[in-house]
Amino acid sequence: MAAMTGPVASEMEARLRAALRPVHLELINDSAKHRGHMGDDGSGESHFTLIIEAADFAGQSRVARQRAVYAALGDMMAEKVHALAIRAFAPGERAA
């Protein structure tokens, strides 16, 4: 994760780690790129990119993996996060 981690990113990371036990998790705050756009709540933590690798994703479709991420984040997606780009992989799928 980026050195400047805010409360939303910290909570997202904790929930994802607890629910999915990833072997790799990278959460990138893209909010600065969307300043002033729809969905920018001024918090500086509204738009993210997630790169996650977890054994739970083995044999799952892209949609099932995204649903698992959304389930792990729960109410955060409706209340705190406007946009989340998800790149979810099973072990061995992610390019080095």
GULOPA-290667 format. One record per residue (C-alpha): residue in three letters; z, x, y. Coordinates in steps of 0.5 Angstrom, whole numbers. Example, Ala and Ser with C-alpha at 12.3 -4.5 7.8 and 13.67 -1.06 7.14 Angstrom:
# residues 2
ATOM, res, up, east, north
ATOM, ALA, 16, 25, -9
ATOM, SER, 14, 27, -2
//
This chain:
# residues 96
ATOM, res, up, east, north
ATOM, MET, 0, 0, 0
ATOM, ALA, -1, 2, 7
ATOM, ALA, 5, 6, 11
ATOM, MET, 6, 0, 15
ATOM, THR, 8, -5, 11
ATOM, GLY, 11, -12, 14
ATOM, PRO, 15, -17, 11
ATOM, VAL, 9, -22, 8
ATOM, ALA, 6, -16, 5
ATOM, SER, 12, -14, 2
ATOM, GLU, 14, -21, -1
ATOM, MET, 7, -21, -4
ATOM, GLU, 7, -14, -7
ATOM, ALA, 14, -16, -10
ATOM, ARG, 12, -23, -13
ATOM, LEU, 5, -20, -16
ATOM, ARG, 9, -14, -19
ATOM, ALA, 14, -19, -22
ATOM, ALA, 9, -24, -25
ATOM, LEU, 4, -20, -27
ATOM, ARG, 7, -13, -28
ATOM, PRO, 1, -9, -26
ATOM, VAL, -1, -2, -27
ATOM, HIS, -5, -1, -21
ATOM, LEU, -3, -5, -14
ATOM, GLU, -6, -4, -8
ATOM, LEU, -5, -9, -2
ATOM, ILE, -9, -8, 4
ATOM, ASN, -8, -11, 11
ATOM, ASP, -15, -13, 14
ATOM, SER, -11, -17, 19
ATOM, ALA, -13, -13, 25
ATOM, LYS, -21, -14, 23
ATOM, HIS, -20, -22, 24
ATOM, ARG, -15, -21, 31
ATOM, GLY, -17, -28, 35
ATOM, HIS, -21, -31, 29
ATOM, MET, -19, -37, 26
ATOM, GLY, -13, -36, 21
ATOM, ASP, -10, -31, 26
ATOM, ASP, -3, -33, 27
ATOM, GLY, -2, -27, 31
ATOM, SER, 3, -24, 26
ATOM, GLY, -1, -18, 24
ATOM, GLU, -1, -21, 17
ATOM, SER, -6, -26, 15
ATOM, HIS, -12, -23, 12
ATOM, PHE, -11, -18, 6
ATOM, THR, -15, -15, 0
ATOM, LEU, -12, -14, -6
ATOM, ILE, -14, -9, -12
ATOM, ILE, -10, -11, -18
ATOM, GLU, -10, -8, -25
ATOM, ALA, -6, -12, -30
ATOM, ALA, -6, -12, -38
ATOM, ASP, -5, -20, -37
ATOM, PHE, -12, -20, -34
ATOM, ALA, -15, -18, -41
ATOM, GLY, -20, -23, -44
ATOM, GLN, -19, -27, -37
ATOM, SER, -25, -30, -33
ATOM, ARG, -25, -28, -26
ATOM, VAL, -23, -35, -24
ATOM, ALA, -17, -35, -29
ATOM, ARG, -15, -28, -26
ATOM, GLN, -15, -31, -19
ATOM, ARG, -11, -37, -21
ATOM, ALA, -6, -32, -24
ATOM, VAL, -6, -29, -17
ATOM, TYR, -5, -35, -13
ATOM, ALA, 0, -38, -18
ATOM, ALA, 4, -31, -17
ATOM, LEU, 4, -32, -10
ATOM, GLY, 5, -39, -10
ATOM, ASP, 7, -42, -3
ATOM, MET, 5, -36, 1
ATOM, MET, -2, -38, 0
ATOM, ALA, -1, -44, 4
ATOM, GLU, 4, -42, 9
ATOM, LYS, 3, -35, 10
ATOM, VAL, -3, -32, 8
ATOM, HIS, -10, -35, 11
ATOM, ALA, -15, -30, 7
ATOM, LEU, -14, -26, 1
ATOM, ALA, -20, -22, -2
ATOM, ILE, -18, -21, -10
ATOM, ARG, -21, -15, -14
ATOM, ALA, -17, -16, -21
ATOM, PHE, -18, -12, -27
ATOM, ALA, -16, -11, -34
ATOM, PRO, -14, -4, -36
ATOM, GLY, -20, 0, -37
ATOM, GLU, -25, -4, -33
ATOM, ARG, -24, -1, -26
ATOM, ALA, -28, 5, -24
ATOM, ALA, -25, 11, -23
//
